[in-house]
Amino acid sequence: LTKYGSFWGLIPQTTGRYFWVSPSDSYVIEGQALSATDANDGLSPERALRTIDRAIDLATASVGDVIVLLPGTHTSGTVVTIDKAGLTFVGINTHFRDSQNYRAYALNSKVNWTSTLANTAVALSVADTTFIGINMIPVTARTFMTAVTCPRTHFVDCAITLSAAASTSTKGVVASGGSSAYCSFVNCVFLNTIATSGQGPALDITGLGQVLIDKCQIILTGTSSAWAVA
């Protein structure tokens, strides 16, 4: 690569390491065709890992490690368990430097995260986790992420898109555990694209205390779409 540092030459904003993850077996960086595999170390864009699970395995808790998701749709085949505190998940997006008001949803999104399993896609069970610039897509009648006793969890420039077949059991982020305090959703979008019938909630924050929801949008794009559960 012709650039170096954290995000292609930027001054590192963390004391930890960056682990790069590709959404497919092959990907392109600066015109180079490269192969992703979990046998890589993931520490360079040239040596990307293939799964988010493997990046979590290699990361160290509470030292500022960042997991970078390259553009595309990252599809998890098993439950992704986030059990190391202090990790940051960042979706690389071509719009990051273009506008402070960019929102990562619908066709504008460059980094999607979904699953193929009939279960919760992501299980978060630790504190101090941050998600930036990622469009999270639950499958029909399933929850994308459960957050159990996870204080100081933050979502910035993210989206939760309910685009699967209508079901009131389809949910985005479901939080539980009384000590899940000081969490935030900033500049996020909660999007329901189904034309008819209702979906479950994009956010179920019953288990959160001291939660901040700031500069977010709730959008219904269907002619009669609705959230059956607020």
C-alpha contacts under 8 A as a table, 3 or more apart, distances in Angstrom:
res1	aa1	res2	aa2	distance
1	L	4	Y	7.31
1	L	30	E	7.43
1	L	46	E	7.63
3	K	8	W	5.14
3	K	9	G	5.55
4	Y	7	F	7.61
4	Y	8	W	5.09
4	Y	9	G	4.63
4	Y	10	L	7.98
5	G	8	W	5.68
5	G	9	G	4.40
5	G	10	L	6.00
5	G	11	I	6.70
5	G	12	P	6.62
6	S	9	G	6.01
6	S	10	L	5.75
6	S	11	I	6.70
6	S	12	P	5.18
6	S	13	Q	7.86
6	S	18	Y	6.97
7	F	10	L	5.39
7	F	12	P	7.68
12	P	15	T	7.58
14	T	17	R	7.58
14	T	64	G	5.58
14	T	65	D	7.31
15	T	63	V	6.62
15	T	64	G	5.56
15	T	65	D	7.51
16	G	63	V	5.39
16	G	64	G	4.27
16	G	65	D	4.29
16	G	66	V	7.04
17	R	43	L	7.33
17	R	59	A	7.86
17	R	64	G	7.11
17	R	65	D	4.77
17	R	66	V	6.17
18	Y	42	G	7.82
18	Y	43	L	5.89
18	Y	44	S	7.69
18	Y	65	D	6.02
18	Y	66	V	4.81
18	Y	67	I	5.84
18	Y	68	V	6.76
19	F	41	D	7.90
19	F	42	G	4.88
19	F	43	L	4.98
19	F	44	S	7.14
19	F	48	A	7.47
19	F	49	L	7.70
19	F	55	A	6.16
19	F	59	A	7.69
19	F	65	D	7.75
19	F	66	V	6.23
19	F	67	I	4.78
19	F	68	V	5.90
20	W	42	G	5.11
20	W	43	L	6.34
20	W	44	S	6.47
20	W	45	P	5.83
20	W	47	R	7.54
20	W	48	A	4.87
20	W	49	L	6.10
20	W	55	A	7.66
20	W	67	I	6.07
20	W	68	V	4.79
20	W	69	L	6.22
20	W	70	L	7.07
21	V	36	A	7.77
21	V	42	G	6.93
21	V	48	A	5.05
21	V	49	L	4.62
21	V	50	R	5.64
21	V	51	T	6.23
21	V	52	I	6.40
21	V	55	A	7.24
21	V	67	I	7.28
21	V	68	V	6.06
21	V	69	L	5.07
21	V	70	L	6.02
22	S	25	D	7.19
22	S	26	S	7.75
22	S	27	Y	6.87
22	S	36	A	6.21
22	S	48	A	5.89
22	S	49	L	6.11
22	S	50	R	5.34
22	S	51	T	7.22
22	S	69	L	6.43
22	S	70	L	5.32
22	S	71	P	7.65
22	S	72	G	7.96
22	S	74	H	7.62
23	P	50	R	6.64
23	P	51	T	7.50
23	P	69	L	7.53
23	P	70	L	6.69
23	P	71	P	7.24
23	P	72	G	5.72
23	P	73	T	5.69
23	P	74	H	4.58
23	P	75	T	7.26
24	S	27	Y	6.65
24	S	36	A	7.08
24	S	50	R	6.73
24	S	74	H	7.67
25	D	35	S	5.71
25	D	36	A	5.02
25	D	37	T	6.88
25	D	50	R	6.61
26	S	33	A	6.96
26	S	34	L	5.65
26	S	35	S	4.51
26	S	36	A	5.87
27	Y	33	A	5.88
27	Y	34	L	5.41
27	Y	35	S	6.39
27	Y	36	A	7.31
28	V	31	G	5.86
28	V	32	Q	5.26
28	V	33	A	4.62
28	V	34	L	5.90
29	I	32	Q	5.21
29	I	33	A	6.82
29	I	34	L	7.39
29	I	45	P	7.19
29	I	46	E	7.25
34	L	46	E	6.77
34	L	47	R	7.97
35	S	47	R	7.70
35	S	48	A	7.65
36	A	40	N	7.39
36	A	47	R	6.65
36	A	48	A	5.14
36	A	49	L	5.33
36	A	50	R	5.17
37	T	40	N	5.67
37	T	47	R	7.98
37	T	48	A	6.80
37	T	49	L	4.99
37	T	50	R	4.75
37	T	51	T	7.98
38	D	41	D	7.52
38	D	42	G	7.93
38	D	48	A	7.92
38	D	49	L	4.77
38	D	50	R	5.25
38	D	51	T	6.74
38	D	54	R	6.34
39	A	49	L	7.30
40	N	47	R	5.63
40	N	48	A	6.48
40	N	49	L	5.82
41	D	44	S	7.90
41	D	47	R	6.56
41	D	48	A	7.36
41	D	49	L	7.00
42	G	45	P	7.25
42	G	47	R	5.17
42	G	48	A	4.52
42	G	49	L	5.01
42	G	55	A	7.30
43	L	47	R	6.63
43	L	48	A	7.21
44	S	47	R	5.18
44	S	48	A	6.47
45	P	48	A	5.50
49	L	52	I	7.68
49	L	54	R	7.11
49	L	55	A	6.89
50	R	54	R	7.62
51	T	54	R	5.47
51	T	55	A	6.73
51	T	74	H	7.97
51	T	76	S	7.66
52	I	55	A	5.06
52	I	56	I	6.36
52	I	67	I	7.85
52	I	76	S	7.96
52	I	80	V	7.49
53	D	56	I	5.23
53	D	57	D	6.34
53	D	80	V	5.89
53	D	81	T	7.44
54	R	57	D	4.93
54	R	58	L	6.33
55	A	58	L	5.22
55	A	59	A	6.12
55	A	67	I	6.66
56	I	59	A	5.11
56	I	60	T	8.00
56	I	67	I	7.75
56	I	82	I	7.06
56	I	84	K	7.55
59	A	65	D	6.26
59	A	87	L	7.98
60	T	63	V	6.43
60	T	65	D	6.56
60	T	84	K	7.13
61	A	64	G	7.62
61	A	65	D	7.41
61	A	84	K	4.82
61	A	85	A	5.06
61	A	86	G	5.79
61	A	87	L	6.72
62	S	65	D	7.53
62	S	84	K	7.48
62	S	85	A	5.49
62	S	86	G	4.41
62	S	87	L	6.94
63	V	86	G	6.94
64	G	86	G	6.28
64	G	87	L	6.34
64	G	88	T	7.46
65	D	86	G	7.45
65	D	87	L	5.55
65	D	88	T	6.62
66	V	87	L	5.90
66	V	88	T	4.73
66	V	89	F	5.94
66	V	90	V	7.19
67	I	87	L	7.38
67	I	88	T	6.10
67	I	89	F	4.83
67	I	90	V	6.23
68	V	89	F	5.99
68	V	90	V	4.90
68	V	91	G	5.94
68	V	92	I	6.74
69	L	74	H	7.93
69	L	89	F	7.28
69	L	90	V	6.01
69	L	91	G	4.73
69	L	92	I	6.06
69	L	111	V	7.01
70	L	91	G	6.35
70	L	92	I	5.47
70	L	111	V	6.88
71	P	91	G	7.07
71	P	92	I	6.03
71	P	93	N	6.73
71	P	110	K	5.13
71	P	111	V	4.80
71	P	112	N	7.84
72	G	110	K	5.81
72	G	111	V	5.03
72	G	112	N	6.20
73	T	110	K	7.94
73	T	111	V	5.91
73	T	112	N	4.50
73	T	113	W	5.76
73	T	114	T	7.26
74	H	111	V	7.54
74	H	112	N	5.99
74	H	113	W	4.78
74	H	114	T	6.28
74	H	115	S	7.89
75	T	113	W	5.99
75	T	114	T	4.92
75	T	115	S	4.71
75	T	116	T	6.79
76	S	79	V	7.02
76	S	80	V	7.13
76	S	113	W	7.77
76	S	114	T	6.34
76	S	115	S	4.44
76	S	116	T	6.40
76	S	117	L	7.71
76	S	121	A	7.04
77	G	115	S	5.89
77	G	116	T	5.43
77	G	117	L	5.90
78	T	115	S	7.65
78	T	116	T	7.85
78	T	117	L	6.41
78	T	121	A	7.16
79	V	117	L	7.76
79	V	119	N	7.35
79	V	120	T	6.46
79	V	121	A	4.98
79	V	122	V	5.63
79	V	123	A	6.90
80	V	121	A	6.19
80	V	122	V	4.72
80	V	123	A	6.16
81	T	122	V	5.95
81	T	123	A	4.82
81	T	124	L	6.19
81	T	125	S	7.89
82	I	85	A	7.93
82	I	122	V	7.32
82	I	123	A	6.06
82	I	124	L	4.87
82	I	125	S	6.44
82	I	126	V	7.16
83	D	124	L	6.50
83	D	125	S	5.65
83	D	126	V	5.66
84	K	87	L	6.85
84	K	126	V	6.32
85	A	126	V	5.11
85	A	127	A	5.20
85	A	128	D	5.80
85	A	129	T	6.40
86	G	127	A	6.53
86	G	128	D	4.58
86	G	129	T	5.13
86	G	130	T	7.71
87	L	128	D	7.07
87	L	129	T	5.18
87	L	130	T	6.60
88	T	129	T	5.77
88	T	130	T	4.63
88	T	131	F	5.95
88	T	132	I	7.73
89	F	129	T	7.98
89	F	130	T	6.15
89	F	131	F	4.82
89	F	132	I	6.18
90	V	131	F	6.04
90	V	132	I	4.76
90	V	133	G	6.08
90	V	134	I	7.00
91	G	110	K	7.85
91	G	111	V	5.56
91	G	132	I	6.19
91	G	133	G	4.92
91	G	134	I	5.27
92	I	96	F	7.88
92	I	110	K	7.55
92	I	111	V	6.90
92	I	133	G	7.23
93	N	96	F	5.68
93	N	109	S	7.69
93	N	110	K	5.75
93	N	111	V	6.93
93	N	133	G	7.07
94	T	97	R	7.39
94	T	98	D	7.88
94	T	110	K	7.59
95	H	98	D	5.03
95	H	99	S	6.71
95	H	102	Y	6.92
96	F	99	S	6.69
96	F	100	Q	7.69
96	F	102	Y	7.45
97	R	100	Q	7.61
98	D	102	Y	7.82
99	S	102	Y	5.41
101	N	187	N	7.73
102	Y	157	D	7.56
103	R	108	N	7.93
103	R	157	D	5.79
103	R	158	C	7.17
103	R	159	A	7.69
103	R	187	N	6.83
103	R	188	C	6.61
103	R	189	V	6.89
104	A	108	N	6.12
104	A	109	S	4.74
104	A	110	K	7.58
104	A	133	G	6.03
104	A	134	I	6.79
104	A	135	N	6.36
104	A	157	D	6.13
104	A	158	C	5.80
104	A	159	A	5.96
104	A	188	C	7.64
104	A	189	V	7.48
105	Y	108	N	5.69
105	Y	109	S	4.94
105	Y	135	N	6.15
105	Y	158	C	7.55
105	Y	159	A	5.50
105	Y	160	I	7.83
105	Y	161	T	7.38
105	Y	189	V	6.66
105	Y	191	L	7.69
106	A	109	S	5.85
106	A	161	T	7.62
107	L	110	K	7.94
109	S	112	N	6.94
109	S	134	I	7.73
109	S	135	N	6.59
111	V	133	G	7.32
111	V	134	I	5.53
111	V	135	N	6.19
112	N	134	I	5.90
112	N	135	N	4.64
112	N	136	M	5.99
112	N	137	I	7.17
113	W	134	I	6.95
113	W	135	N	6.12
113	W	136	M	5.01
113	W	137	I	6.13
114	T	121	A	7.10
114	T	136	M	6.20
114	T	137	I	4.98
114	T	138	P	6.08
114	T	139	V	7.40
114	T	144	F	7.54
115	S	121	A	5.86
115	S	137	I	7.95
115	S	138	P	7.25
115	S	139	V	7.00
116	T	139	V	7.53
117	L	120	T	7.69
117	L	121	A	7.17
118	A	139	V	7.82
118	A	142	R	6.81
119	N	142	R	5.98
119	N	143	T	7.24
120	T	123	A	6.97
120	T	142	R	5.99
120	T	143	T	4.99
120	T	144	F	5.49
120	T	145	M	6.19
120	T	146	T	7.16
121	A	138	P	7.44
121	A	143	T	6.87
121	A	144	F	4.95
121	A	145	M	6.02
122	V	144	F	6.04
122	V	145	M	4.56
122	V	146	T	6.49
123	A	145	M	5.74
123	A	146	T	5.12
123	A	147	A	6.47
124	L	145	M	7.06
124	L	146	T	5.95
124	L	147	A	4.79
124	L	148	V	6.42
124	L	150	C	7.20
125	S	147	A	6.03
125	S	148	V	5.21
125	S	149	T	6.34
125	S	150	C	5.85
126	V	129	T	7.36
126	V	148	V	7.72
126	V	149	T	6.99
126	V	150	C	5.03
126	V	151	P	7.57
127	A	149	T	7.64
127	A	150	C	4.55
127	A	151	P	4.96
127	A	152	R	5.97
127	A	153	T	6.45
128	D	150	C	7.31
128	D	151	P	6.47
128	D	152	R	4.89
128	D	153	T	5.32
128	D	154	H	7.69
129	T	152	R	6.94
129	T	153	T	4.88
129	T	154	H	6.41
130	T	153	T	5.78
130	T	154	H	4.67
130	T	155	F	5.93
130	T	156	V	7.72
131	F	134	I	6.92
131	F	154	H	6.23
131	F	155	F	4.84
131	F	156	V	6.21
131	F	158	C	7.19
132	I	155	F	6.03
132	I	156	V	4.80
132	I	157	D	5.66
132	I	158	C	5.88
133	G	156	V	6.52
133	G	157	D	4.76
133	G	158	C	4.71
133	G	159	A	7.70
134	I	157	D	7.28
134	I	158	C	4.84
134	I	159	A	6.34
135	N	158	C	5.66
135	N	159	A	4.47
135	N	160	I	5.80
135	N	161	T	6.86
136	M	144	F	7.09
136	M	158	C	7.64
136	M	159	A	5.97
136	M	160	I	4.79
136	M	161	T	6.17
136	M	172	G	7.52
137	I	144	F	6.66
137	I	160	I	6.02
137	I	161	T	5.12
137	I	162	L	6.22
137	I	163	S	7.28
137	I	172	G	7.44
138	P	142	R	6.28
138	P	143	T	5.88
138	P	144	F	4.52
138	P	161	T	7.37
138	P	162	L	6.50
138	P	163	S	7.97
138	P	164	A	7.34
138	P	170	T	6.78
138	P	171	K	6.70
138	P	172	G	6.22
139	V	142	R	5.62
139	V	143	T	7.43
139	V	144	F	7.40
139	V	164	A	5.69
139	V	170	T	6.91
140	T	164	A	5.20
140	T	165	A	5.68
140	T	166	A	6.97
140	T	167	S	6.39
140	T	169	S	7.56
140	T	170	T	5.48
141	A	167	S	5.55
141	A	168	T	6.96
141	A	169	S	4.35
141	A	170	T	4.08
141	A	171	K	7.38
142	R	169	S	6.18
142	R	170	T	4.84
142	R	171	K	6.24
143	T	146	T	7.08
143	T	169	S	7.64
143	T	170	T	5.82
143	T	171	K	4.55
143	T	172	G	5.59
143	T	173	V	6.82
143	T	174	V	7.24
144	F	171	K	6.44
144	F	172	G	5.03
144	F	173	V	6.12
145	M	172	G	6.30
145	M	173	V	4.78
145	M	174	V	6.26
146	T	173	V	5.90
146	T	174	V	4.90
146	T	175	A	5.88
146	T	176	S	7.74
147	A	150	C	5.99
147	A	173	V	7.17
147	A	174	V	6.11
147	A	175	A	4.58
147	A	176	S	6.23
148	V	175	A	5.91
148	V	176	S	4.92
148	V	177	G	5.31
148	V	180	S	7.21
149	T	175	A	7.79
149	T	176	S	6.29
149	T	177	G	4.41
149	T	178	G	6.56
149	T	179	S	5.48
149	T	180	S	4.59
150	C	153	T	6.26
150	C	177	G	7.72
150	C	179	S	7.22
150	C	180	S	4.70
150	C	181	A	7.44
151	P	179	S	6.40
151	P	180	S	4.10
151	P	181	A	4.70
151	P	182	Y	6.01
151	P	183	C	6.27
152	R	180	S	7.26
152	R	181	A	6.26
152	R	182	Y	4.94
152	R	183	C	4.64
152	R	184	S	7.52
153	T	182	Y	7.39
153	T	183	C	4.78
153	T	184	S	6.61
154	H	183	C	5.55
154	H	184	S	4.83
154	H	185	F	6.08
154	H	186	V	7.97
155	F	158	C	6.10
155	F	184	S	6.17
155	F	185	F	4.77
155	F	186	V	6.26
155	F	188	C	7.38
156	V	185	F	6.06
156	V	186	V	4.93
156	V	187	N	5.99
156	V	188	C	6.31
157	D	186	V	6.51
157	D	187	N	5.01
157	D	188	C	4.98
157	D	189	V	7.85
158	C	187	N	7.25
158	C	188	C	4.85
158	C	189	V	6.59
159	A	188	C	5.45
159	A	189	V	4.64
159	A	190	F	5.78
159	A	191	L	7.34
160	I	172	G	6.05
160	I	189	V	6.45
160	I	190	F	4.99
160	I	191	L	6.17
160	I	202	A	6.30
161	T	172	G	7.77
161	T	190	F	6.18
161	T	191	L	4.76
161	T	192	N	6.07
161	T	193	T	7.46
161	T	202	A	7.72
162	L	170	T	7.48
162	L	171	K	7.68
162	L	172	G	7.54
162	L	191	L	6.09
162	L	192	N	4.86
162	L	193	T	6.33
162	L	194	I	7.47
162	L	199	Q	7.38
162	L	202	A	7.31
163	S	166	A	7.99
163	S	192	N	6.26
163	S	193	T	5.19
163	S	194	I	5.93
164	A	194	I	7.46
165	A	194	I	7.20
166	A	170	T	7.63
166	A	194	I	6.59
166	A	196	T	7.63
166	A	197	S	6.29
166	A	198	G	6.07
166	A	199	Q	5.55
167	S	170	T	5.49
167	S	198	G	6.47
167	S	199	Q	5.07
167	S	200	G	6.57
168	T	171	K	7.74
168	T	198	G	6.05
168	T	199	Q	4.37
168	T	200	G	3.99
168	T	201	P	7.77
168	T	227	W	7.77
168	T	228	A	6.23
168	T	229	V	6.91
169	S	199	Q	7.05
169	S	200	G	5.30
170	T	199	Q	6.07
170	T	200	G	4.98
170	T	201	P	7.31
171	K	174	V	7.15
171	K	199	Q	7.61
171	K	200	G	5.15
171	K	201	P	5.19
171	K	202	A	5.38
171	K	203	L	7.09
171	K	204	D	7.81
172	G	201	P	6.54
172	G	202	A	4.30
172	G	203	L	5.69
172	G	204	D	7.71
173	V	202	A	6.34
173	V	203	L	5.09
173	V	204	D	6.21
173	V	205	I	7.87
174	V	203	L	6.14
174	V	204	D	4.67
174	V	205	I	6.29
174	V	206	T	7.96
175	A	180	S	7.68
175	A	204	D	6.12
175	A	205	I	5.25
175	A	206	T	6.43
175	A	207	G	5.04
175	A	208	L	6.37
176	S	180	S	7.15
176	S	205	I	7.39
176	S	206	T	6.50
176	S	207	G	3.82
176	S	208	L	6.74
177	G	180	S	5.84
177	G	207	G	5.23
177	G	208	L	7.39
178	G	181	A	7.68
178	G	207	G	5.62
178	G	208	L	6.69
178	G	209	G	7.30
179	S	207	G	7.94
179	S	208	L	7.37
179	S	209	G	7.27
180	S	183	C	7.20
180	S	207	G	6.56
180	S	208	L	5.11
180	S	209	G	6.28
181	A	208	L	5.58
181	A	209	G	4.50
181	A	210	Q	5.42
181	A	211	V	6.62
182	Y	208	L	7.88
182	Y	209	G	6.55
182	Y	210	Q	4.98
182	Y	211	V	5.41
182	Y	212	L	7.39
183	C	208	L	7.29
183	C	209	G	7.73
183	C	210	Q	6.94
183	C	211	V	4.95
183	C	212	L	6.37
184	S	211	V	5.56
184	S	212	L	4.49
184	S	213	I	5.81
184	S	214	D	7.84
185	F	188	C	6.27
185	F	212	L	6.19
185	F	213	I	4.81
185	F	214	D	6.30
185	F	216	C	7.39
186	V	212	L	7.70
186	V	213	I	5.97
186	V	214	D	4.83
186	V	215	K	5.87
186	V	216	C	6.22
187	N	214	D	6.36
187	N	215	K	4.74
187	N	216	C	4.79
187	N	217	Q	7.74
188	C	215	K	7.09
188	C	216	C	4.67
188	C	217	Q	6.49
189	V	216	C	5.60
189	V	217	Q	4.81
189	V	218	I	5.98
189	V	219	I	7.37
190	F	202	A	6.11
190	F	216	C	7.80
190	F	217	Q	6.21
190	F	218	I	4.81
190	F	219	I	6.18
191	L	202	A	7.81
191	L	218	I	6.08
191	L	219	I	4.86
191	L	220	L	6.11
191	L	221	T	7.70
192	N	199	Q	7.61
192	N	219	I	6.30
192	N	220	L	4.99
192	N	221	T	6.40
192	N	222	G	7.55
192	N	225	S	7.08
192	N	226	A	7.44
192	N	227	W	7.86
193	T	220	L	6.22
193	T	221	T	5.12
193	T	222	G	5.67
193	T	225	S	7.30
194	I	197	S	7.44
194	I	198	G	8.00
194	I	221	T	7.26
194	I	222	G	5.48
194	I	225	S	5.73
195	A	221	T	7.10
195	A	222	G	3.66
195	A	223	T	5.41
195	A	224	S	5.71
195	A	225	S	4.98
196	T	222	G	6.59
196	T	223	T	6.98
196	T	224	S	5.09
196	T	225	S	4.77
196	T	226	A	7.51
197	S	224	S	7.01
197	S	225	S	5.73
197	S	226	A	6.40
197	S	228	A	7.97
198	G	225	S	6.17
198	G	226	A	4.76
198	G	227	W	4.94
198	G	228	A	4.71
198	G	229	V	7.95
199	Q	226	A	6.53
199	Q	227	W	4.85
199	Q	228	A	5.61
199	Q	229	V	7.11
200	G	227	W	5.85
200	G	228	A	5.93
200	G	229	V	5.17
200	G	230	A	7.50
201	P	204	D	6.08
201	P	227	W	6.32
201	P	228	A	7.65
201	P	229	V	5.52
201	P	230	A	5.70
204	D	207	G	7.92
205	I	208	L	5.31
208	L	211	V	6.23
213	I	216	C	6.74
220	L	225	S	6.12
220	L	226	A	6.86
221	T	225	S	7.02
222	G	225	S	4.78
227	W	230	A	6.03
